[in-house]
Amino acid sequence: MGKEIFKPVRNKSLSKMVMESIKEVLIQKTLKPGDRLPTETELCESLGVGKSSVREAIKMLEVLGVVETRQGEGTYIAKKIAETSVNPLVYQLLIDDGSVSDILELRRMFEPSYTLLALEKATDEDISRIQEVHSRFCSEVESGTQTAESDMAFHHAILDATHNPFIIRIGRTIMQLFQVSIGESMKEIPQRAVADHEKILQAFLAHDPKMLQQAVLESFDGWVSMLNKG
């Protein structure tokens, strides 16, 4: 099987090229989530690399949550990436030299779009979940125990309402870029966040796209002040 689906790798970083080869067969859907990988020997033969390169690649893919090794059974493509897995996109976004305006543009482009999609696809259970998170956030602000995670939980609940795994994964990753500035806003203007969330929630309950988009855009103002401060 390995010889049929993999192409030999020829590059100075063999372990990374093994990872690339596995990524390619996933893109082509020759292997799918839940499928068993060829044995170590088969991978070595088909890719033309040594066992150490294959083992290193498999270890890196395990850290990323892409594969899982089952004792006595072999190595399998994961059916789902665990939330606890390392997300390389987070590090790439953090290390890339983006300005405050770059981050603002990213959020202005992404958040209104996924929020409108959530409005379109949200179930009654989703709406109840958003209400529940908002209510908990209000209680935390009243008691002075609010954190950045308290605020972000509201946005995560909206992301989940899109029912799109790609948007949810990318959205949660992007939200991590805003964690510090959101944390600052939780210290200085938590009541503003409560009011902004309330407007967004009311737009959901009214099922009003225009009202929702306006509420989302207005909610940026307080956060932008913290972003510029940072």
C-alpha positions as CSV (number, residue, x, y, z in Angstrom):
1,M,0.0,0.0,0.0
2,G,2.8,2.4,0.9
3,K,4.5,2.1,-2.4
4,E,1.3,2.8,-4.2
5,I,0.3,6.0,-2.5
6,F,3.5,7.7,-1.5
7,K,6.2,9.3,-3.7
8,P,9.9,9.1,-2.7
9,V,11.2,12.2,-1.0
10,R,14.4,13.9,-2.0
11,N,15.3,16.8,0.3
12,K,17.7,17.8,2.9
13,S,15.1,17.7,5.7
14,L,13.8,14.1,5.3
15,S,11.5,14.0,8.3
16,K,9.7,17.2,7.2
17,M,9.4,15.7,3.7
18,V,7.9,12.6,5.2
19,M,5.3,14.8,6.9
20,E,4.7,16.6,3.6
21,S,4.1,13.3,1.8
22,I,1.6,12.3,4.4
23,K,-0.1,15.7,4.1
24,E,-0.3,15.2,0.3
25,V,-2.1,11.9,0.5
26,L,-4.6,13.5,3.0
27,I,-5.2,16.4,0.6
28,Q,-5.8,13.9,-2.2
29,K,-8.0,11.8,0.2
30,T,-6.0,8.7,-0.6
31,L,-5.9,8.4,3.2
32,K,-8.7,9.7,5.3
33,P,-9.3,10.3,9.0
34,G,-9.4,7.0,10.8
35,D,-7.4,5.2,8.2
36,R,-4.3,3.2,9.2
37,L,-0.9,4.4,7.9
38,P,1.4,1.9,6.1
39,T,3.9,0.2,8.5
40,E,7.2,1.9,9.3
41,T,8.9,-0.5,6.9
42,E,6.5,0.2,4.1
43,L,6.9,4.0,4.6
44,C,10.7,3.7,4.5
45,E,10.6,1.7,1.3
46,S,8.1,3.8,-0.5
47,L,9.6,7.2,0.5
48,G,13.2,6.1,0.2
49,V,14.2,7.2,3.7
50,G,15.5,5.6,6.9
51,K,13.6,4.6,9.9
52,S,14.8,7.5,12.0
53,S,13.3,10.0,9.5
54,V,10.0,8.2,9.5
55,R,9.9,7.9,13.3
56,E,10.8,11.6,13.8
57,A,8.0,12.6,11.3
58,I,5.4,10.4,13.1
59,K,6.4,11.9,16.5
60,M,5.9,15.4,15.1
61,L,2.6,14.5,13.6
62,E,1.5,13.0,17.0
63,V,2.3,16.3,18.7
64,L,0.2,18.1,16.1
65,G,-2.6,15.6,16.7
66,V,-2.6,14.4,13.1
67,V,-1.9,10.8,13.9
68,E,-2.3,8.5,16.9
69,T,-0.3,5.4,17.6
70,R,-2.2,2.4,19.1
71,Q,-0.1,-0.1,20.9
72,G,0.0,-3.4,18.9
73,E,-2.3,-2.0,16.2
74,G,-0.2,0.6,14.3
75,T,-0.5,4.3,13.5
76,Y,-3.7,5.9,12.4
77,I,-4.8,9.2,11.0
78,A,-6.8,11.0,13.7
79,K,-10.5,11.3,13.3
80,K,-10.4,14.7,14.9
81,I,-7.7,17.1,16.1
82,A,-7.9,17.4,19.8
83,E,-8.1,20.8,21.4
84,T,-5.0,20.0,23.5
85,S,-2.9,19.4,20.4
86,V,-0.2,22.0,19.3
87,N,-1.6,24.4,16.8
88,P,1.2,25.7,14.5
89,L,-1.0,28.4,13.1
90,V,-1.1,30.2,16.4
91,Y,2.7,30.4,16.5
92,Q,2.9,31.5,12.9
93,L,0.4,34.3,13.5
94,L,2.2,35.4,16.7
95,I,5.6,35.4,15.1
96,D,4.6,37.1,11.9
97,D,5.3,40.8,12.1
98,G,1.8,42.2,12.0
99,S,0.9,45.7,13.0
100,V,-2.1,46.8,15.1
101,S,-3.9,47.8,11.9
102,D,-3.2,44.4,10.5
103,I,-4.8,42.7,13.5
104,L,-7.8,45.1,13.3
105,E,-8.3,44.4,9.6
106,L,-8.2,40.7,10.3
107,R,-10.9,40.9,13.0
108,R,-13.0,43.4,11.0
109,M,-13.0,41.0,8.0
110,F,-13.6,37.7,9.9
111,E,-15.9,38.4,12.9
112,P,-18.8,40.1,11.1
113,S,-18.8,37.3,8.5
114,Y,-18.9,34.3,10.9
115,T,-21.4,36.1,13.2
116,L,-23.8,36.5,10.3
117,L,-23.3,32.8,9.4
118,A,-24.0,31.9,13.0
119,L,-27.2,33.9,12.9
120,E,-28.3,32.0,9.8
121,K,-27.4,28.5,11.1
122,A,-28.0,28.8,14.9
123,T,-30.4,26.3,16.5
124,D,-32.5,27.1,19.5
125,E,-29.9,25.2,21.5
126,D,-27.2,27.5,20.1
127,I,-29.1,30.6,21.1
128,S,-29.7,29.2,24.6
129,R,-26.0,28.5,24.9
130,I,-25.1,32.1,23.8
131,Q,-27.6,33.4,26.4
132,E,-26.2,31.2,29.1
133,V,-22.6,32.3,28.4
134,H,-23.6,35.9,28.3
135,S,-25.5,35.5,31.6
136,R,-22.5,34.0,33.2
137,F,-20.3,36.8,31.9
138,C,-22.6,39.4,33.4
139,S,-22.4,37.7,36.8
140,E,-18.6,37.5,36.6
141,V,-18.4,41.3,35.8
142,E,-20.8,42.0,38.7
143,S,-18.5,40.1,41.1
144,G,-15.3,41.5,39.6
145,T,-14.0,38.0,38.6
146,Q,-14.1,38.5,34.8
147,T,-11.2,37.5,32.7
148,A,-10.2,37.5,29.0
149,E,-11.5,33.9,28.8
150,S,-14.9,35.1,30.2
151,D,-15.2,37.5,27.2
152,M,-13.9,35.0,24.7
153,A,-16.3,32.3,25.7
154,F,-19.1,34.5,24.3
155,H,-17.4,34.7,20.9
156,H,-16.6,31.0,21.0
157,A,-20.3,30.2,21.6
158,I,-21.1,32.2,18.4
159,L,-18.4,30.5,16.5
160,D,-19.8,27.1,17.5
161,A,-23.2,28.2,16.2
162,T,-21.8,28.3,12.6
163,H,-21.5,24.5,12.8
164,N,-18.6,24.8,10.4
165,P,-15.5,23.0,11.7
166,F,-13.1,25.0,9.6
167,I,-14.5,28.4,10.7
168,I,-14.6,27.3,14.4
169,R,-10.9,26.1,14.3
170,I,-9.6,29.2,12.5
171,G,-11.8,31.5,14.5
172,R,-10.6,30.1,17.9
173,T,-7.0,30.4,16.6
174,I,-7.5,34.1,15.5
175,M,-9.2,34.9,18.9
176,Q,-6.0,34.0,20.7
177,L,-4.3,37.0,19.0
178,F,-6.7,39.3,20.8
179,Q,-6.4,37.7,24.2
180,V,-4.0,40.3,25.7
181,S,-6.0,43.3,24.5
182,I,-9.3,41.6,25.6
183,G,-7.7,41.0,29.0
184,E,-6.9,44.7,29.3
185,S,-10.5,45.7,28.4
186,M,-11.7,43.3,31.1
187,K,-9.7,45.3,33.6
188,E,-10.6,48.7,32.4
189,I,-14.0,48.7,30.6
190,P,-15.8,45.4,31.5
191,Q,-19.2,47.1,31.5
192,R,-18.7,48.2,27.9
193,A,-18.1,44.5,27.0
194,V,-21.4,43.5,28.8
195,A,-23.3,46.2,26.8
196,D,-21.7,45.1,23.5
197,H,-22.5,41.5,24.1
198,E,-26.1,42.4,25.1
199,K,-26.6,44.2,21.7
200,I,-25.2,41.2,19.8
201,L,-27.4,38.8,21.8
202,Q,-30.5,41.0,21.2
203,A,-29.8,41.0,17.4
204,F,-29.6,37.2,17.5
205,L,-32.9,37.0,19.3
206,A,-34.5,39.4,16.8
207,H,-32.8,37.5,14.0
208,D,-31.9,40.8,12.4
209,P,-28.7,40.7,10.2
210,K,-28.3,44.5,9.9
211,M,-28.8,45.0,13.6
212,L,-26.2,42.2,14.3
213,Q,-23.6,43.6,11.9
214,Q,-23.9,47.0,13.4
215,A,-23.6,45.6,16.9
216,V,-20.5,43.7,16.0
217,L,-18.8,46.6,14.4
218,E,-19.7,48.9,17.4
219,S,-18.2,46.3,19.8
220,F,-14.8,46.9,18.2
221,D,-14.4,50.4,19.5
222,G,-13.6,49.5,23.1
223,W,-11.4,46.7,22.1
224,V,-9.5,48.9,19.6
225,S,-8.7,51.4,22.4
226,M,-7.1,48.6,24.4
227,L,-5.2,47.4,21.3
228,N,-3.8,50.8,20.6
229,K,-2.8,51.2,24.2
230,G,-0.9,47.9,24.1
